[in-house]
Amino acid sequence: MHPDLPGLAAKAAEVLSRRSEYVVTQPAELRILREMSDAEVSDFAKNHGWRVIRRLGGRQIEFYNDASVRPL
């Protein structure tokens, strides 16, 4: 696990508590996620109740709240 991953998770959770999506575009944050395999990023998102979508060839990664795993 990357040492900065908990910080990224906290930032994403804070944004997703107010908005429906969190778009990761900052180079430092993207570097953390690029060091992980697709499966690891998917598991990271799933463990937090999010969906993940990679856009623009991986230059932009989006996290969304996953309604199928969130309590009503």
N, C-alpha and C positions, 0 to 999 in steps of 0.2 A: 504494500500500500504506500502510495506517495505521501510524504509527510505534510504536504499542503492540502491534501484532499479534504480533511475535516473543515478547514477554513472555506474551501469552495462549497462544500455541502451547506455550511451555515449561511453563506451569502445567498445561495440558491434558495434555501428554505425561507429566508427572510423575504426575498423578492416574491417567491411563489405564494407567500401568505397574503400578499397584497394584489398580485396580478396573476393572470392565467399562464404566463410564460416567462421563462428566463432565458435570454439569448446570451450565450457565452461568446464574446468576441475579443476579449482582452488577451493579448499574446501570452501572458503568464498563465492565465487560466486554461487557455487552449493547450499550452505545453503540457500541463498536468494531465489533461484528458487524452492527448495524443500519445503519451507514454503508456497508456493503458490499451489493452486489446478491446475490440468492439464488444466482446462478451463481458469483459470487466466493467465497461462503461454502462452497458445495459443492466448488469446486476447492481451496480451502484445506484442507478436510477430506480430500479425496481425496489430495492431495499428502503428507499426514501419515499416510495409511493408516487414516483414520477415516471413519465415516458420520456424517451430521448429520441431526437431526430437530428441527423447530421445533414447539413446543407452546404452548398457551394464547395463540394469536394472535401469536406471536413474542415473548411476554414471557419465555419460557423456551426455551433452546436446549440440546440434548443432543448430545454427541459420544460415539460408541462406536467401539471397535476394530473394524475391518472385517476379518473372518477371510478374506474372499476375496482380500485383497491382502497379508495378513501371511504371512511364512514360518512353516512349522510348527516 
